[in-house]
């Protein structure tokens, strides 16, 4: 249920309502706006008697049952967009943040080269896989901890925060010791033990939509992270499996406006996995931004023809630079800018 406090409610009154929410066995989520404070009481569906109990409190204006099964992800609980910030920029508040880098970390030279040029061309975050969940057990599985150490060295040199994938609950502590953002890929989007462990890590979590998930199921997966008290979640639409075979997956661009009408969480696009071919990545990236996406996660490799995974979809440096030029050209028409290119306040 959503508890709406009276205008001008002070900190003591807020704390009093929070204590009462917790006393009756719910978890409180406070959202303070300019004029109104909302307290989400997260738990089982409330009885009519419990709703009336909270309505009777002196600081309370009204109590509204939350209709969505995804409580913490819902706009009913947090009507303002969640903004996640790093030293290089923010996502969720109108800024556009770009994470770019190779599909897999293959060597120090390869990763540093990619990190340098994605930063030069305007990316604010470095992506790279140290652990790679692959369809075939015989495919390149990543460099593991050595790959994490390479990513950390790239961060020290460039200052770019790191997003990298974690594929099992047992890996969370190790990956969280190196990464700024834990990526949970499409194959693990309903690995609930992993989602809970990632939520407990305290790191931001980048959650990709499963290839056969409905949007409601997607938000319910995010709820597993949020329920651990970790509100730092980015949702990524990366394409779903349909009857169409010309692209690797079908990019559901409509997911962006739908999700943004349902949730306060940032919504990104992964055009690389949807396209499956580098020539189409830029067009899908621009389509996602035009639909309202808060960011992009894009694969690029210094020598894509030598890549050990997803070679066909990784942009060359020249193609990545061209994509960034087109992104900069598009954003003014949308009334937006890249995160680090915002005007000073």
C-alpha positions as CSV (number, residue, x, y, z in Angstrom):
1,X,0.0,0.0,0.0
2,X,1.0,3.6,-0.6
3,X,0.7,6.0,2.3
4,X,0.4,9.7,1.4
5,X,1.4,12.0,4.2
6,X,-0.2,15.4,4.7
7,X,1.5,18.5,3.2
8,X,4.2,19.8,5.5
9,X,4.8,16.5,7.4
10,X,8.1,16.8,9.3
11,X,10.8,14.3,9.9
12,X,9.4,13.2,13.2
13,X,6.0,12.4,11.7
14,X,7.6,10.5,8.8
15,X,9.7,8.4,11.2
16,X,6.6,7.8,13.3
17,X,4.7,6.4,10.3
18,X,7.7,4.4,9.2
19,X,7.9,2.8,12.6
20,X,4.3,1.9,12.5
21,X,4.7,0.3,9.0
22,X,7.5,-1.8,10.3
23,X,5.7,-2.7,13.5
24,X,2.9,-4.4,11.5
25,X,5.3,-6.4,9.5
26,X,5.9,-4.3,6.4
27,X,9.0,-2.7,4.9
28,X,8.9,1.0,4.4
29,X,10.2,2.8,1.3
30,X,10.1,6.6,1.7
31,X,9.9,8.9,-1.3
32,X,10.1,12.6,-0.5
33,X,8.9,15.0,-3.2
34,X,8.8,18.8,-3.2
35,X,5.3,19.0,-1.8
36,X,4.4,15.4,-0.8
37,X,6.0,12.6,1.0
38,X,5.0,9.0,0.1
39,X,5.7,5.9,2.1
40,X,5.4,2.6,0.4
41,X,4.5,-0.3,2.7
42,X,5.9,-3.4,1.0
43,X,4.6,-6.8,1.9
44,X,1.5,-8.9,1.6
45,X,-1.7,-7.3,0.4
46,X,-3.2,-5.2,3.2
47,X,-6.6,-5.8,4.7
48,X,-9.3,-3.1,4.7
49,X,-8.8,-2.8,8.4
50,X,-5.1,-2.2,8.1
51,X,-5.7,0.5,5.4
52,X,-8.2,2.2,7.7
53,X,-5.7,2.0,10.6
54,X,-3.1,3.9,8.7
55,X,-5.7,6.4,7.4
56,X,-6.5,7.2,11.0
57,X,-2.9,8.3,11.8
58,X,-2.6,12.1,12.3
59,X,0.2,12.6,9.7
60,X,-1.6,10.6,7.0
61,X,-3.7,12.1,4.2
62,X,-4.6,8.9,2.4
63,X,-3.7,5.3,1.8
64,X,-3.9,3.7,-1.6
65,X,-3.5,-0.1,-2.3
66,X,-0.7,-0.8,-4.7
67,X,-2.2,-2.6,-7.7
68,X,1.0,-3.7,-9.4
69,X,2.7,-7.0,-8.4
70,X,6.1,-5.3,-8.7
71,X,5.9,-3.0,-5.7
72,X,9.2,-1.4,-5.4
73,X,9.7,-1.0,-9.1
74,X,6.4,0.7,-9.6
75,X,5.8,4.4,-10.2
76,X,3.1,4.1,-7.5
77,X,5.8,3.8,-4.9
78,X,8.4,6.1,-6.5
79,X,6.7,8.5,-8.9
80,X,9.9,10.4,-9.7
81,X,12.6,8.8,-11.9
82,X,15.5,7.1,-10.0
83,X,18.8,8.7,-10.9
84,X,22.0,6.7,-10.6
85,X,25.3,8.7,-10.6
86,X,28.9,7.9,-11.2
87,X,31.9,10.2,-11.4
88,X,31.5,10.3,-15.2
89,X,27.8,11.0,-15.4
90,X,24.3,10.0,-14.4
91,X,21.4,8.0,-15.9
92,X,17.7,8.2,-15.2
93,X,17.2,12.0,-15.0
94,X,17.1,12.9,-18.6
95,X,20.9,12.5,-19.3
96,X,22.0,9.8,-21.7
97,X,24.8,7.6,-20.5
98,X,26.8,5.3,-22.8
99,X,28.6,2.1,-21.7
100,X,30.9,0.7,-24.4
101,X,33.7,-1.8,-24.8
102,X,34.4,-5.4,-25.9
103,X,32.1,-8.3,-25.5
104,X,34.9,-10.2,-23.7
105,X,38.1,-9.2,-22.0
106,X,40.8,-11.0,-24.0
107,X,44.0,-9.2,-23.1
108,X,45.3,-6.1,-21.3
109,X,46.3,-4.4,-24.6
110,X,42.9,-5.1,-26.2
111,X,40.9,-3.8,-23.2
112,X,43.1,-0.7,-22.6
113,X,42.9,0.2,-26.3
114,X,39.1,-0.1,-26.3
115,X,38.8,1.8,-23.0
116,X,40.9,4.7,-24.3
117,X,39.0,5.2,-27.5
118,X,35.5,4.7,-26.1
119,X,36.3,7.5,-23.6
120,X,37.8,9.7,-26.4
121,X,34.6,9.4,-28.4
122,X,32.3,10.2,-25.4
123,X,31.3,7.0,-23.6
124,X,31.0,7.4,-19.8
125,X,31.4,3.7,-18.8
126,X,33.5,0.7,-19.8
127,X,31.8,-2.6,-20.5
128,X,33.7,-5.9,-20.8
129,X,33.0,-9.5,-19.9
130,X,35.4,-11.4,-17.6
131,X,33.0,-14.2,-17.2
132,X,31.0,-15.2,-20.3
133,X,28.0,-17.5,-20.2
134,X,28.0,-19.1,-23.7
135,X,25.5,-21.4,-25.4
136,X,28.3,-23.9,-26.2
137,X,30.5,-25.3,-23.4
138,X,33.4,-25.3,-25.9
139,X,33.2,-21.5,-26.6
140,X,35.4,-18.9,-24.9
141,X,34.2,-18.5,-21.3
142,X,36.2,-15.4,-20.4
143,X,39.4,-14.8,-18.4
144,X,37.8,-14.9,-15.0
145,X,39.6,-13.0,-12.2
146,X,42.4,-12.1,-14.5
147,X,39.9,-10.3,-16.7
148,X,38.5,-8.4,-13.7
149,X,42.0,-7.3,-12.8
150,X,42.5,-6.0,-16.4
151,X,39.2,-4.1,-16.2
152,X,40.3,-2.5,-12.9
153,X,43.6,-1.4,-14.5
154,X,41.6,0.1,-17.4
155,X,39.5,2.0,-14.8
156,X,42.6,3.3,-13.1
157,X,44.0,4.7,-16.4
158,X,40.8,6.1,-17.9
159,X,38.6,6.8,-14.9
160,X,35.7,5.0,-16.5
161,X,33.4,3.0,-14.2
162,X,33.2,-0.8,-15.0
163,X,30.2,-2.8,-15.9
164,X,30.8,-6.6,-16.2
165,X,28.7,-9.7,-16.0
166,X,28.2,-12.0,-13.0
167,X,26.9,-15.5,-13.9
168,X,26.4,-17.2,-10.5
169,X,25.6,-16.3,-6.9
170,X,29.0,-17.6,-5.8
171,X,30.8,-15.1,-8.0
172,X,29.0,-12.0,-6.7
173,X,31.4,-11.1,-4.0
174,X,34.4,-11.5,-6.3
175,X,33.0,-9.5,-9.1
176,X,31.6,-6.8,-6.8
177,X,35.1,-6.3,-5.4
178,X,36.2,-5.0,-8.9
179,X,33.1,-3.8,-10.7
180,X,31.0,-0.6,-10.3
181,X,28.0,-2.3,-12.0
182,X,27.0,-5.9,-11.9
183,X,25.4,-7.1,-15.2
184,X,22.9,-9.9,-15.1
185,X,22.4,-11.2,-18.6
186,X,19.4,-12.5,-20.4
187,X,20.1,-16.1,-19.6
188,X,20.1,-15.3,-15.9
189,X,17.2,-12.9,-15.8
190,X,15.2,-15.3,-13.8
191,X,18.0,-16.8,-11.7
192,X,16.4,-15.6,-8.5
193,X,19.3,-16.7,-6.2
194,X,21.7,-14.6,-8.4
195,X,19.3,-11.6,-8.4
196,X,19.1,-11.7,-4.6
197,X,22.8,-12.1,-4.2
198,X,23.5,-9.2,-6.5
199,X,20.9,-7.1,-4.6
200,X,22.7,-7.8,-1.3
201,X,26.1,-6.7,-2.8
202,X,25.1,-3.0,-2.8
203,X,26.5,-2.5,-6.3
204,X,24.3,-1.1,-9.0
205,X,22.7,-3.9,-11.1
206,X,22.2,-3.8,-14.8
207,X,19.5,-6.4,-15.6
208,X,18.9,-7.5,-19.2
209,X,15.5,-8.7,-20.2
210,X,15.3,-12.4,-20.9
211,X,14.7,-13.4,-24.5
212,X,11.2,-14.8,-23.7
213,X,10.1,-12.6,-20.8
214,X,7.1,-10.3,-20.7
215,X,7.7,-6.8,-19.4
216,X,5.8,-7.7,-16.2
217,X,8.1,-10.7,-15.7
218,X,11.0,-8.4,-16.3
219,X,10.0,-6.0,-13.6
220,X,9.3,-8.9,-11.2
221,X,12.9,-10.0,-11.7
222,X,14.1,-6.5,-10.9
223,X,11.9,-6.7,-7.8
224,X,14.1,-9.5,-6.5
225,X,17.1,-7.0,-6.4
226,X,15.0,-4.1,-5.1
227,X,13.6,-6.3,-2.3
228,X,17.1,-6.7,-0.9
229,X,17.1,-2.9,-0.2
230,X,19.2,-2.1,-3.4
231,X,17.3,0.5,-5.5
232,X,20.2,0.8,-8.0
233,X,18.9,-1.1,-10.9
234,X,19.1,-0.4,-14.7
235,X,16.7,-2.2,-17.0
236,X,18.1,-3.2,-20.4
237,X,16.0,-4.1,-23.4
238,X,18.3,-6.3,-25.6
239,X,15.9,-8.0,-28.0
240,X,13.5,-10.9,-27.6
241,X,13.1,-14.1,-29.5
242,X,10.5,-14.1,-32.3
243,X,9.9,-15.9,-35.6
244,X,12.2,-13.3,-37.4
245,X,15.7,-14.6,-38.2
246,X,17.2,-11.8,-40.1
247,X,18.5,-10.2,-36.9
248,X,19.9,-12.0,-33.9
249,X,16.9,-11.0,-31.8
250,X,14.0,-8.6,-32.3
251,X,14.6,-5.3,-30.6
252,X,11.4,-4.5,-28.7
253,X,11.7,-0.7,-29.0
254,X,8.1,-0.3,-27.6
255,X,9.4,-1.8,-24.3
256,X,11.1,1.6,-23.6
257,X,8.0,3.8,-23.4
258,X,6.0,1.0,-21.8
259,X,8.5,0.5,-19.0
260,X,9.0,4.2,-18.5
261,X,5.2,4.5,-17.9
262,X,5.3,1.6,-15.4
263,X,8.6,2.1,-13.4
264,X,10.9,4.7,-12.0
265,X,14.0,2.7,-12.9
266,X,16.3,3.8,-15.8
267,X,15.7,2.0,-19.1
268,X,18.5,1.3,-21.5
269,X,18.9,-0.4,-24.9
270,X,21.4,-3.0,-26.0
271,X,21.5,-2.7,-29.8
272,X,24.5,-5.0,-30.2
273,X,22.8,-8.2,-29.1
274,X,19.6,-7.3,-30.9
275,X,21.3,-6.7,-34.2
276,X,23.8,-9.4,-34.2
277,X,25.6,-7.6,-37.1
278,X,27.6,-4.4,-36.6
279,X,26.1,-2.6,-39.6
280,X,22.7,-2.4,-37.9
281,X,23.8,-1.4,-34.4
282,X,23.8,2.3,-34.9
283,X,20.3,2.4,-36.3
284,X,18.9,0.4,-33.4
285,X,20.8,2.6,-30.9
286,X,19.2,5.7,-32.4
287,X,15.8,4.1,-32.4
288,X,16.1,3.2,-28.7
289,X,17.1,6.8,-27.8
290,X,14.3,8.2,-29.9
291,X,11.9,6.0,-27.9
292,X,13.2,7.5,-24.7
293,X,16.0,5.2,-23.5
294,X,18.2,6.6,-20.7
295,X,21.3,4.9,-22.0
296,X,23.0,2.4,-24.3
297,X,25.3,-0.5,-23.8
298,X,27.3,-1.2,-26.9
299,X,30.0,-3.7,-28.0
300,X,33.1,-2.4,-29.7
301,X,36.5,-4.1,-30.3
302,X,39.8,-2.8,-31.6
303,X,39.9,-5.7,-34.0
304,X,36.5,-7.3,-34.3
305,X,37.6,-9.9,-36.8
306,X,39.9,-11.3,-34.0
307,X,37.3,-11.2,-31.2
308,X,36.8,-14.5,-29.4
309,X,33.1,-13.9,-28.9
310,X,30.3,-12.1,-30.8
311,X,32.7,-10.9,-33.4
312,X,30.0,-10.0,-36.0
313,X,28.2,-7.5,-33.8
314,X,31.2,-5.6,-32.3
315,X,31.8,-2.1,-33.8
316,X,35.2,-1.0,-35.0
317,X,36.5,2.2,-33.5
318,X,35.5,4.1,-36.6
319,X,32.0,2.8,-36.5
320,X,31.7,3.6,-32.7
321,X,32.9,7.1,-33.4
322,X,30.3,7.5,-36.1
323,X,27.6,6.2,-33.8
324,X,28.5,8.7,-31.2
325,X,28.4,11.5,-33.7
326,X,24.9,10.5,-34.7
327,X,23.8,10.2,-31.1
328,X,25.0,13.8,-30.5
329,X,23.1,14.9,-33.6
330,X,19.9,13.2,-32.5
331,X,19.8,14.2,-28.8
332,X,19.1,18.0,-29.2
333,X,16.0,17.1,-31.2
334,X,14.9,15.1,-28.1
335,X,15.8,17.9,-25.7
336,X,18.6,15.8,-24.2
337,X,22.4,15.6,-24.0
338,X,25.1,13.1,-23.1
339,X,25.6,13.0,-19.4
340,X,29.0,14.7,-19.3
341,X,28.0,17.3,-21.9
342,X,25.3,18.8,-19.7
343,X,25.5,22.5,-19.1
344,X,26.7,23.5,-15.6
345,X,23.8,24.0,-13.1
